Amino acid sequence: MRQELQKVSAPPDLMTSMSIGWYFGSVAMTAFGAIALSAGLGAVATGGRVSWASVIVGLAYGGFGLATYAIYHASHFLGFVAIGLLAVVGSVRALDRRRKA
């Protein structure tokens, strides 16, 4: 993307601002993944006790995926929907099992 912006002579401050956003997005996605993974591992270790963190992360991923797919119609964003569904469905099933126990 940086090369394309350079081709159209985008101002350096625009490229810097966009880079910061991309880097932050990467860090945030990694943090979300770590939160969901630690919640899942914690659920395994405690016999199915799941925090709401995985549900929140799953809703964020799924919501982002649906919104961006609706706008851009790029199938890449359906991956976010799938990740979100996996996190939410897994968490809700674990929470349901905990309520029944």
PLY file of the C-alpha trace (Angstrom):
ply
format ascii 1.0
element vertex 101
property float x
property float y
property float z
element edge 100
property int vertex1
property int vertex2
end_header
0.00 0.00 0.00
2.89 2.32 0.78
4.21 1.93 -2.79
0.81 2.80 -4.24
0.59 5.90 -2.07
4.06 6.93 -3.22
3.01 6.52 -6.86
0.30 9.15 -6.39
2.61 11.44 -4.41
0.70 11.14 -1.17
2.02 13.49 1.50
4.43 11.88 4.00
2.19 12.77 6.96
-0.69 10.86 5.33
1.50 7.81 4.84
2.72 8.05 8.43
-0.82 8.35 9.79
-2.00 5.39 7.75
1.00 3.31 8.85
0.25 4.04 12.48
-3.33 2.86 11.94
-2.17 -0.33 10.23
0.35 -1.08 12.96
-2.20 -0.41 15.69
-4.70 -2.67 13.93
-2.13 -5.45 13.83
-1.32 -5.05 17.53
-5.02 -4.92 18.44
-5.79 -8.08 16.43
-2.91 -9.87 18.12
-4.15 -8.72 21.54
-7.71 -9.86 20.75
-6.38 -13.25 19.69
-4.31 -13.53 22.86
-7.33 -12.64 25.01
-9.53 -15.22 23.29
-6.78 -17.86 23.44
-6.08 -17.26 27.13
-9.81 -17.39 27.89
-10.09 -20.67 25.98
-7.07 -22.18 27.70
-8.46 -21.01 31.02
-11.76 -22.73 30.19
-9.93 -25.97 29.48
-7.91 -25.71 32.69
-10.96 -24.95 34.87
-13.36 -27.43 33.30
-15.42 -25.13 31.09
-15.41 -21.81 32.90
-15.36 -19.21 30.17
-15.03 -15.48 30.64
-17.07 -13.08 28.57
-13.84 -11.87 26.95
-14.12 -14.43 24.14
-17.71 -13.42 23.46
-16.76 -9.75 23.24
-13.78 -10.47 20.98
-15.92 -12.74 18.80
-18.61 -10.09 18.45
-15.99 -7.49 17.53
-14.44 -9.74 14.86
-17.81 -10.82 13.48
-19.25 -7.32 13.47
-16.20 -5.92 11.72
-16.29 -8.73 9.16
-19.99 -8.27 8.39
-19.73 -4.49 8.11
-16.69 -4.52 5.85
-18.08 -7.33 3.70
-21.32 -5.35 3.27
-19.34 -2.30 2.15
-16.58 -3.85 0.01
-18.00 -7.28 -0.96
-14.54 -8.81 -0.58
-14.63 -12.43 0.58
-11.49 -11.83 2.67
-13.67 -10.22 5.33
-15.76 -13.38 5.71
-12.72 -14.80 7.52
-13.35 -12.28 10.31
-16.98 -13.43 10.44
-15.86 -17.06 10.73
-13.37 -16.29 13.51
-16.03 -14.30 15.35
-18.57 -17.10 15.03
-16.09 -19.67 16.32
-15.29 -17.55 19.38
-18.92 -16.71 20.17
-20.37 -20.18 19.58
-17.60 -21.88 21.55
-17.98 -19.46 24.44
-21.77 -19.62 24.55
-21.72 -23.43 24.47
-19.21 -23.48 27.34
-21.25 -20.96 29.32
-24.40 -23.03 28.70
-22.62 -26.18 29.94
-21.56 -24.29 33.06
-25.15 -23.22 33.79
-26.43 -26.79 33.44
-23.76 -28.17 35.77
0 1
1 2
2 3
3 4
4 5
5 6
6 7
7 8
8 9
9 10
10 11
11 12
12 13
13 14
14 15
15 16
16 17
17 18
18 19
19 20
20 21
21 22
22 23
23 24
24 25
25 26
26 27
27 28
28 29
29 30
30 31
31 32
32 33
33 34
34 35
35 36
36 37
37 38
38 39
39 40
40 41
41 42
42 43
43 44
44 45
45 46
46 47
47 48
48 49
49 50
50 51
51 52
52 53
53 54
54 55
55 56
56 57
57 58
58 59
59 60
60 61
61 62
62 63
63 64
64 65
65 66
66 67
67 68
68 69
69 70
70 71
71 72
72 73
73 74
74 75
75 76
76 77
77 78
78 79
79 80
80 81
81 82
82 83
83 84
84 85
85 86
86 87
87 88
88 89
89 90
90 91
91 92
92 93
93 94
94 95
95 96
96 97
97 98
98 99
99 100
